[in-house]
């Protein structure tokens, strides 16, 4: 039941914008909880890298007196990686196209992360 609800939240998130190319819910230790990814992406690699970025982001925010980590944004030449904490147990990671409307996507990701946090 919980897994179906998480899948539903990810499907809804991906459907909110054509600029969202992939999404995943990953535990803080790097294990994939659920995902909607293209076949070209390795779930294990994405999970491990998301967990590493989350850990580094938390430490950086703390060390530089920025408070509790809320979101991480990485911009590459081929698009964006957005991460938002989903409670203490997980992170929502989204891959977006280079011309994505980030304001709307951040809002949708934050909403999805809140719903997932409630389930976990």
N, C-alpha and C positions, 0 to 999 in steps of 0.2 A: 504494500500500500504506500509506504513512504517513498520507495523507489519510483513508483508510478507518478507520485506527486512531484518529485524532483524532475523527472523527465518532462512532465507537463509544463513546469515552470521554465525549463530550458527551451522547450519548443515555442512557448509563448514569447520568451525573450528574443529568440532568433527571428520570430515573425514580426517583431515590432519595427525592424528596420532592414531594408535590403543591404545596408552597409555592414551588417554583422555577418561574418563569414563562418564563425565557429564559436562554441561556448562550452564550458566545462565547469563542473563542481569538483574541487580537489580538496582532500583532507590536508590539514596543516603538515602532516608528515609525508605528503607527496603521493598518496594513493588516489587514483581516479574513483570518484563516487559515481559520476554519470557524465556523459558528454554527447555533444553533437559536433563531430569533427569530420573534416574531409579524410578520405582514405590515405592521403599523402602525409598526414600528421601522425606521429607515434604517441599514443596515449601515455605510455610510461615516461617518455622524455618530457612531454608537456607537464605532467604531474610533478616530476622532480624539479624542473626549472621553476614552476609556479611556487612550489614550497620554498625553494631557495630564495626567490625574489621576495616572497612574503616575509621570511625570516630577516633578510637584509633590510627590507623596508621598515619593519618594526623596530629593529635596532637603530637604524638611521634616524627615524622620527624621534625615538627616545633620546638618543645621544645628542641630537641637535635641538632638543627642547621644543619639538613640534607637537607634542601630545601623542595621543593614541593614533596609530595608523588607521586610515580610512580607505584610501585608494592608492593604486599605483598606476602610472601611465608610462608606457614605453612607446616611442615613436621611431619607426624604421622607414626606410625609403619605400617599402611596399605596404605600409599600413601601421596600425596601432595594436598594442596589447594593453588591455585594461584589466585590472584586478581589483576586486572589492571583497573585503572580509565578510564572511557569512557566519557571524558568531565567532566563538573561540575555536571551533572545530574545522572550519573549512574556508575556502576562498572560491569566488566565482571569477573565472578567467574568460575573457572575450577577445576574439580577434576581429578587427574591423578594417575596412578598406581605407586607403590613404585619403580619400576625400570625404570621409564620414563626418556626420554632424555629431560631434562629440558631446555637446551639451545634452542632447536627447538620449544618447546612448548611455552616458553616465547616470542619468536619471533612471532609465530602465534597468540598468545593471544594479544600481543601489536598491531599487524596489525588489528585484529578483533575489538579491542577496539577503534582504530582510525576510522574505518569505521562506527561503531555504534555511536561514538561521532558526526560524520558528519550528521547522520540521526536525532539525537536528537537535 
